[in-house]
Amino acid sequence: MPLALLALAVGAFGIGTTEFVMMGLLPDVADDLRISIPTAGHLVSAYALGVVIGAPLLAALTARMSRRTVLIALMALFVAGNALSAFAPGNGSLLAARFLSGLPHGAFFGVGAVVATSLVPPERKARSVSLMFLGLTVANIAGVPVATLMGQHLGWRSTFLAVSAIGLAAIASLALLIPQDRGHAAAPAGLRDELAALKSLPVWLALGTTVAGFGALFAAYSYVTPMLTGTAGYAEGSVTLLLALFGVGATAGNLLGGRLADHSLRGTLFGGLASLGTVLLLFPLLMRAEWSAAVGVTLLGMAAFVTGTPLQLMVMEKAAGAPSLASSANQAAFNLANAGGAWIGGLALAAHFGTTSPALAGAMLAVLGLGVAAVAYAVDRRRTPSVGRERLVASHLPEEPAALRH
């Protein structure tokens, strides 16, 4: 695989670290800024809001620019947001800085996915995207635990300075390893035309599958700590290690999904969603003992992230006229899934259905995701009746990223 994918993975590692580390730093931030933990929780929402707004907007506005330049500029914005977070004097300024940090998130992954697929032969496109996402999953194994410990011992501001340093390393890697490209003069002339490329039912069905499928994950994962401590019997100090096991499973699932999707994109998607639903359905049983709970958390990460690459490529395929925008919009869909899944899981808890009830709610969302994916498949068959239409994802992707090879 090209070394350029390493540069994308470094950027993904930094983004994954800053996205998830705030959960572990909330008590420290709340104490330092003299705010309540629920108020500090708005810092998580501010980042997610930045992702949802910034993903399609920045991708559309930079559609005609060199993708190498766009990636470097997005990472520079990421560095600025985290540096401002480190020096924020109060909660209001920190909220603004977290929002700014989230703006480049989706566009980076969106544009990065298009670049990654342009660097490899058609039969390796899914694997190339999974290698970029590898930085995100590894962040859950190493980046988030280390950054959390740093924040707890050196102060939460040191964490954001460290993340800024990772961003600078990513900028250097991108400048050194990503091939020069000439921009995209043939791209749509404006934001309205770029958005028009997304006005199709298959695109929205693909995005809907992302929201439902990853909403299933976050319905359970958002409340995995009380499941582990209240049902499985783990001490609170063991949770960090168990969350690292989730990262191990996510990394394995991401790599497996990339390899399988190169052979059957839709088959991998259906299999991943079915596996995710099955794991979530078994969660009440898995949480009855410490050893099975550890297995369950690992399997949850693996089953969920098997679907990540297929979902990303499917959205790009369905919006071939605006692959960067569609890919970025899919990242916004991931964050909507985060918020929506957590809300639905919380409803199950609030209804007093039990500590593991969010997992069962997640299982229902996985079934919903399968249903949306099935509808998308039926629509595709009606629109494109030819046999073997998804044998190579590359045949549906635009050729303009090939300029990167020159």
Beta strands, then each sheet from edge to edge (+ up, - down):
end
